[in-house]
Amino acid sequence: MGISVWQLSILMLIVLLLFGSGKLRSLGGDLGGAIRSFRHAVSEDDKKDD
């Protein structure tokens, strides 16, 4: 039993109504920056090991 398309769309609509598009946009940008920073740190560790 997985999540259907309708359930996912209703969930996204509720989240959008609760937080607003501006808050979600900034949250996505912050999350993207954190992932980028983590990848950079991991690649630096790999270079140090060599």
Biopython code that builds the backbone (N, CA, C, O; Angstrom):
import numpy as np
from Bio.PDB.StructureBuilder import StructureBuilder

atoms = [
    (1, "MET", "N", (0.844, -1.187, 0.000)),
    (1, "MET", "CA", (0.000, 0.000, 0.000)),
    (1, "MET", "C", (0.884, 1.244, 0.000)),
    (1, "MET", "O", (1.500, 1.580, 1.011)),
    (2, "GLY", "N", (0.937, 1.903, -1.114)),
    (2, "GLY", "CA", (1.724, 3.112, -1.242)),
    (2, "GLY", "C", (0.836, 4.349, -1.211)),
    (2, "GLY", "O", (-0.383, 4.266, -1.057)),
    (3, "ILE", "N", (1.471, 5.465, -1.358)),
    (3, "ILE", "CA", (0.744, 6.732, -1.402)),
    (3, "ILE", "C", (0.308, 6.974, -2.836)),
    (3, "ILE", "O", (1.126, 6.931, -3.755)),
    (4, "SER", "N", (-0.966, 7.226, -3.027)),
    (4, "SER", "CA", (-1.466, 7.488, -4.366)),
    (4, "SER", "C", (-1.192, 8.942, -4.748)),
    (4, "SER", "O", (-0.808, 9.762, -3.913)),
    (5, "VAL", "N", (-1.397, 9.235, -6.020)),
    (5, "VAL", "CA", (-1.162, 10.583, -6.532)),
    (5, "VAL", "C", (-2.103, 11.578, -5.862)),
    (5, "VAL", "O", (-1.705, 12.701, -5.552)),
    (6, "TRP", "N", (-3.345, 11.170, -5.639)),
    (6, "TRP", "CA", (-4.326, 12.066, -5.018)),
    (6, "TRP", "C", (-3.944, 12.385, -3.579)),
    (6, "TRP", "O", (-4.057, 13.533, -3.148)),
    (7, "GLN", "N", (-3.497, 11.389, -2.837)),
    (7, "GLN", "CA", (-3.098, 11.620, -1.451)),
    (7, "GLN", "C", (-1.889, 12.548, -1.386)),
    (7, "GLN", "O", (-1.824, 13.433, -0.533)),
    (8, "LEU", "N", (-0.938, 12.342, -2.287)),
    (8, "LEU", "CA", (0.245, 13.186, -2.315)),
    (8, "LEU", "C", (-0.107, 14.624, -2.683)),
    (8, "LEU", "O", (0.438, 15.557, -2.094)),
    (9, "SER", "N", (-0.996, 14.817, -3.633)),
    (9, "SER", "CA", (-1.383, 16.170, -4.037)),
    (9, "SER", "C", (-2.147, 16.883, -2.930)),
    (9, "SER", "O", (-1.957, 18.082, -2.726)),
    (10, "ILE", "N", (-3.002, 16.174, -2.217)),
    (10, "ILE", "CA", (-3.730, 16.782, -1.096)),
    (10, "ILE", "C", (-2.760, 17.160, 0.017)),
    (10, "ILE", "O", (-2.892, 18.226, 0.619)),
    (11, "LEU", "N", (-1.800, 16.309, 0.292)),
    (11, "LEU", "CA", (-0.794, 16.594, 1.309)),
    (11, "LEU", "C", (0.021, 17.835, 0.934)),
    (11, "LEU", "O", (0.278, 18.688, 1.784)),
    (12, "MET", "N", (0.426, 17.937, -0.325)),
    (12, "MET", "CA", (1.193, 19.108, -0.776)),
    (12, "MET", "C", (0.358, 20.384, -0.690)),
    (12, "MET", "O", (0.884, 21.445, -0.353)),
    (13, "LEU", "N", (-0.916, 20.290, -0.988)),
    (13, "LEU", "CA", (-1.800, 21.454, -0.886)),
    (13, "LEU", "C", (-1.920, 21.916, 0.559)),
    (13, "LEU", "O", (-1.891, 23.117, 0.827)),
    (14, "ILE", "N", (-2.053, 20.988, 1.486)),
    (14, "ILE", "CA", (-2.155, 21.341, 2.907)),
    (14, "ILE", "C", (-0.864, 21.993, 3.392)),
    (14, "ILE", "O", (-0.903, 22.988, 4.116)),
    (15, "VAL", "N", (0.272, 21.440, 2.997)),
    (15, "VAL", "CA", (1.559, 22.017, 3.392)),
    (15, "VAL", "C", (1.709, 23.421, 2.819)),
    (15, "VAL", "O", (2.189, 24.324, 3.505)),
    (16, "LEU", "N", (1.302, 23.608, 1.569)),
    (16, "LEU", "CA", (1.375, 24.931, 0.945)),
    (16, "LEU", "C", (0.483, 25.933, 1.672)),
    (16, "LEU", "O", (0.874, 27.083, 1.867)),
    (17, "LEU", "N", (-0.704, 25.506, 2.072)),
    (17, "LEU", "CA", (-1.601, 26.406, 2.795)),
    (17, "LEU", "C", (-1.071, 26.741, 4.188)),
    (17, "LEU", "O", (-1.248, 27.862, 4.666)),
    (18, "LEU", "N", (-0.429, 25.784, 4.833)),
    (18, "LEU", "CA", (0.087, 26.025, 6.175)),
    (18, "LEU", "C", (1.298, 26.948, 6.184)),
    (18, "LEU", "O", (1.369, 27.868, 6.997)),
    (19, "PHE", "N", (2.236, 26.713, 5.300)),
    (19, "PHE", "CA", (3.494, 27.443, 5.344)),
    (19, "PHE", "C", (3.576, 28.596, 4.360)),
    (19, "PHE", "O", (4.320, 29.546, 4.602)),
    (20, "GLY", "N", (2.850, 28.547, 3.280)),
    (20, "GLY", "CA", (2.924, 29.592, 2.269)),
    (20, "GLY", "C", (4.077, 29.346, 1.313)),
    (20, "GLY", "O", (5.042, 28.663, 1.655)),
    (21, "SER", "N", (3.976, 29.897, 0.130)),
    (21, "SER", "CA", (4.971, 29.623, -0.908)),
    (21, "SER", "C", (6.317, 30.265, -0.594)),
    (21, "SER", "O", (7.355, 29.691, -0.923)),
    (22, "GLY", "N", (6.329, 31.425, 0.025)),
    (22, "GLY", "CA", (7.591, 32.098, 0.351)),
    (22, "GLY", "C", (8.410, 31.328, 1.360)),
    (22, "GLY", "O", (9.625, 31.193, 1.212)),
    (23, "LYS", "N", (7.753, 30.824, 2.379)),
    (23, "LYS", "CA", (8.445, 30.044, 3.405)),
    (23, "LYS", "C", (8.993, 28.744, 2.825)),
    (23, "LYS", "O", (10.112, 28.346, 3.150)),
    (24, "LEU", "N", (8.219, 28.079, 1.971)),
    (24, "LEU", "CA", (8.676, 26.835, 1.352)),
    (24, "LEU", "C", (9.853, 27.080, 0.415)),
    (24, "LEU", "O", (10.762, 26.255, 0.332)),
    (25, "ARG", "N", (9.840, 28.208, -0.288)),
    (25, "ARG", "CA", (10.929, 28.534, -1.205)),
    (25, "ARG", "C", (12.227, 28.750, -0.436)),
    (25, "ARG", "O", (13.280, 28.263, -0.846)),
    (26, "SER", "N", (12.159, 29.472, 0.671)),
    (26, "SER", "CA", (13.369, 29.704, 1.463)),
    (26, "SER", "C", (13.838, 28.416, 2.135)),
    (26, "SER", "O", (15.041, 28.186, 2.266)),
    (27, "LEU", "N", (12.903, 27.583, 2.557)),
    (27, "LEU", "CA", (13.261, 26.301, 3.157)),
    (27, "LEU", "C", (13.956, 25.402, 2.139)),
    (27, "LEU", "O", (14.931, 24.728, 2.471)),
    (28, "GLY", "N", (13.466, 25.389, 0.915)),
    (28, "GLY", "CA", (14.103, 24.607, -0.148)),
    (28, "GLY", "C", (15.496, 25.114, -0.467)),
    (28, "GLY", "O", (16.408, 24.319, -0.695)),
    (29, "GLY", "N", (15.671, 26.421, -0.485)),
    (29, "GLY", "CA", (16.995, 26.999, -0.732)),
    (29, "GLY", "C", (17.977, 26.661, 0.373)),
    (29, "GLY", "O", (19.139, 26.354, 0.105)),
    (30, "ASP", "N", (17.513, 26.715, 1.619)),
    (30, "ASP", "CA", (18.369, 26.361, 2.749)),
    (30, "ASP", "C", (18.763, 24.896, 2.709)),
    (30, "ASP", "O", (19.912, 24.548, 2.982)),
    (31, "LEU", "N", (17.820, 24.045, 2.372)),
    (31, "LEU", "CA", (18.099, 22.617, 2.279)),
    (31, "LEU", "C", (19.086, 22.324, 1.150)),
    (31, "LEU", "O", (19.992, 21.506, 1.313)),
    (32, "GLY", "N", (18.916, 22.977, 0.024)),
    (32, "GLY", "CA", (19.844, 22.813, -1.096)),
    (32, "GLY", "C", (21.249, 23.267, -0.733)),
    (32, "GLY", "O", (22.224, 22.615, -1.107)),
    (33, "GLY", "N", (21.366, 24.375, -0.010)),
    (33, "GLY", "CA", (22.676, 24.858, 0.421)),
    (33, "GLY", "C", (23.342, 23.899, 1.396)),
    (33, "GLY", "O", (24.557, 23.705, 1.348)),
    (34, "ALA", "N", (22.563, 23.308, 2.271)),
    (34, "ALA", "CA", (23.111, 22.353, 3.230)),
    (34, "ALA", "C", (23.616, 21.099, 2.524)),
    (34, "ALA", "O", (24.672, 20.573, 2.877)),
    (35, "ILE", "N", (22.877, 20.620, 1.537)),
    (35, "ILE", "CA", (23.299, 19.436, 0.783)),
    (35, "ILE", "C", (24.569, 19.742, -0.004)),
    (35, "ILE", "O", (25.484, 18.921, -0.053)),
    (36, "ARG", "N", (24.627, 20.918, -0.617)),
    (36, "ARG", "CA", (25.813, 21.315, -1.368)),
    (36, "ARG", "C", (27.036, 21.393, -0.463)),
    (36, "ARG", "O", (28.118, 20.941, -0.840)),
    (37, "SER", "N", (26.873, 21.956, 0.715)),
    (37, "SER", "CA", (27.972, 22.065, 1.671)),
    (37, "SER", "C", (28.434, 20.693, 2.134)),
    (37, "SER", "O", (29.635, 20.460, 2.275)),
    (38, "PHE", "N", (27.499, 19.785, 2.372)),
    (38, "PHE", "CA", (27.841, 18.438, 2.795)),
    (38, "PHE", "C", (28.627, 17.713, 1.704)),
    (38, "PHE", "O", (29.628, 17.057, 1.994)),
    (39, "ARG", "N", (28.183, 17.827, 0.462)),
    (39, "ARG", "CA", (28.895, 17.174, -0.643)),
    (39, "ARG", "C", (30.311, 17.727, -0.790)),
    (39, "ARG", "O", (31.253, 16.982, -1.060)),
    (40, "HIS", "N", (30.451, 19.041, -0.609)),
    (40, "HIS", "CA", (31.775, 19.662, -0.707)),
    (40, "HIS", "C", (32.694, 19.144, 0.398)),
    (40, "HIS", "O", (33.864, 18.857, 0.143)),
    (41, "ALA", "N", (32.185, 19.024, 1.603)),
    (41, "ALA", "CA", (32.985, 18.517, 2.716)),
    (41, "ALA", "C", (33.380, 17.057, 2.496)),
    (41, "ALA", "O", (34.503, 16.667, 2.817)),
    (42, "VAL", "N", (32.478, 16.255, 1.956)),
    (42, "VAL", "CA", (32.788, 14.847, 1.695)),
    (42, "VAL", "C", (33.859, 14.733, 0.617)),
    (42, "VAL", "O", (34.771, 13.914, 0.733)),
    (43, "SER", "N", (33.753, 15.550, -0.434)),
    (43, "SER", "CA", (34.750, 15.476, -1.504)),
    (43, "SER", "C", (36.116, 15.950, -1.007)),
    (43, "SER", "O", (37.136, 15.434, -1.463)),
    (44, "GLU", "N", (36.168, 16.916, -0.088)),
    (44, "GLU", "CA", (37.436, 17.346, 0.487)),
    (44, "GLU", "C", (38.060, 16.230, 1.319)),
    (44, "GLU", "O", (39.277, 16.044, 1.282)),
    (45, "ASP", "N", (37.254, 15.489, 2.062)),
    (45, "ASP", "CA", (37.766, 14.368, 2.837)),
    (45, "ASP", "C", (38.344, 13.292, 1.931)),
    (45, "ASP", "O", (39.369, 12.695, 2.258)),
    (46, "ASP", "N", (37.695, 13.035, 0.789)),
    (46, "ASP", "CA", (38.198, 12.054, -0.156)),
    (46, "ASP", "C", (39.551, 12.471, -0.722)),
    (46, "ASP", "O", (40.431, 11.634, -0.925)),
    (47, "LYS", "N", (39.711, 13.776, -0.975)),
    (47, "LYS", "CA", (40.985, 14.274, -1.508)),
    (47, "LYS", "C", (42.093, 14.158, -0.470)),
    (47, "LYS", "O", (43.240, 13.875, -0.815)),
    (48, "LYS", "N", (41.755, 14.376, 0.805)),
    (48, "LYS", "CA", (42.758, 14.263, 1.878)),
    (48, "LYS", "C", (43.223, 12.829, 2.056)),
    (48, "LYS", "O", (44.386, 12.593, 2.385)),
    (49, "ASP", "N", (42.330, 11.867, 1.843)),
    (49, "ASP", "CA", (42.676, 10.458, 1.994)),
    (49, "ASP", "C", (43.661, 9.995, 0.917)),
    (49, "ASP", "O", (44.480, 9.107, 1.155)),
    (50, "ASP", "N", (43.573, 10.604, -0.262)),
    (50, "ASP", "CA", (44.463, 10.204, -1.367)),
    (50, "ASP", "C", (45.813, 10.762, -1.126)),
    (50, "ASP", "O", (46.721, 10.551, -1.930)),
]
sb = StructureBuilder()
sb.init_structure("model")
sb.init_model(0)
sb.init_chain("A")
sb.init_seg("    ")
for serial, (resi, resn, name, xyz) in enumerate(atoms, 1):
    if name == "N":
        sb.init_residue(resn, " ", resi, " ")
    sb.init_atom(name, np.array(xyz, "f"), 0.0, 1.0, " ", f" {name:<3s}", serial, name[0])
structure = sb.get_structure()
